[in-house]
């Protein structure tokens, strides 16, 4: 069971230089001005606080590696399974690798502010 506030979370900049994270029905102010994470309105021991604290490491885990990042590695494994080992491209674990790679790329883009 997921104990985090359900996503998607959307960052919105208000006219008062306050960044709000909107995740549906509720909005949390997470910072004011340029002091990031200075005003987190979640309990310090809540699942959401732990998720925010782990965010840099999660991004690093997805993007680490000089030659290949994690999503590219997942696609490379799927390609090897299909083109070298002749697995069916529609088998569940190959499709799962592709879906996870696409989801990881979207998360990286969102974390870097590159999401359109």
C-alpha positions in Angstrom: 0.0 0.0 0.0 1.3 3.4 -1.0 1.3 5.8 2.0 2.3 8.9 -0.1 -0.1 11.6 -1.2 -1.2 10.4 -4.6 0.2 12.1 -7.7 0.5 13.5 -10.0 2.1 16.5 -8.3 2.3 19.7 -10.4 4.5 22.6 -9.5 2.8 26.0 -9.9 4.5 29.3 -9.3 2.3 31.9 -7.7 2.6 35.7 -8.2 3.9 35.9 -4.6 7.1 33.8 -5.3 5.6 30.9 -3.5 5.9 27.5 -5.2 2.9 25.2 -4.6 2.8 21.5 -5.3 -0.7 20.6 -6.4 -1.8 17.0 -6.3 -5.5 17.2 -6.9 -7.7 18.4 -4.2 -5.0 19.8 -1.9 -2.1 22.2 -2.4 1.0 22.3 -0.2 3.3 25.3 -0.1 6.8 23.9 -0.3 9.0 26.9 -0.5 8.9 30.7 -0.5 11.3 32.8 -2.5 14.6 31.1 -3.2 14.9 29.1 0.1 14.0 25.6 -1.2 12.3 23.3 1.2 12.2 26.0 3.8 8.5 25.7 4.5 7.4 22.2 4.1 3.9 21.8 5.4 4.1 18.0 6.0 4.9 16.2 9.2 8.7 15.6 9.3 8.1 11.9 9.7 5.3 11.5 7.1 5.7 9.4 3.9 5.6 12.6 1.8 8.5 14.2 3.8 10.5 11.0 3.2 9.7 11.1 -0.5 10.8 14.7 -0.8 14.0 14.0 1.1 14.8 11.0 -1.2 14.1 12.9 -4.4 17.7 13.9 -5.2 18.9 10.3 -4.7 16.1 8.9 -6.8 17.0 11.3 -9.6 20.7 10.3 -9.3 19.8 6.6 -9.4 17.9 7.1 -12.7 20.6 9.3 -14.3 23.9 7.9 -13.0 26.3 6.4 -15.4 28.6 8.1 -17.9 27.6 6.0 -20.9 24.0 4.9 -20.2 21.3 6.0 -17.8 18.8 3.6 -16.2 16.0 4.1 -18.7 18.4 3.5 -21.6 19.7 0.4 -19.9 16.2 -1.0 -19.5 15.6 -0.4 -23.2 19.0 -2.0 -24.1 18.1 -5.1 -22.1 14.7 -5.3 -23.8 16.4 -4.9 -27.2 18.9 -7.7 -26.3 16.0 -10.0 -25.2 14.1 -9.4 -28.4 16.8 -9.1 -31.1 19.5 -11.4 -29.7 17.6 -13.9 -27.7 14.5 -13.9 -29.9 12.0 -13.2 -27.2 8.6 -12.0 -28.2 8.5 -8.2 -28.0 5.0 -8.4 -26.6 5.8 -10.7 -23.7 5.0 -9.2 -20.3 8.6 -8.7 -19.0 9.8 -7.0 -22.2 6.8 -4.7 -22.2 7.4 -4.0 -18.5 11.0 -3.0 -19.2 9.8 -0.6 -22.0 7.0 0.9 -19.8 9.4 1.4 -16.9 12.0 3.0 -19.1 9.3 5.4 -20.5 8.0 6.2 -17.0 11.6 6.8 -15.7 12.3 9.2 -18.7 9.2 11.2 -17.9 10.1 11.4 -14.2 13.6 12.6 -15.1 12.2 15.2 -17.4 9.8 16.4 -14.7 12.5 16.5 -12.1 14.7 18.6 -14.4 11.9 20.9 -15.4 12.0 19.7 -19.0 8.4 18.3 -19.1 6.2 20.0 -21.6 
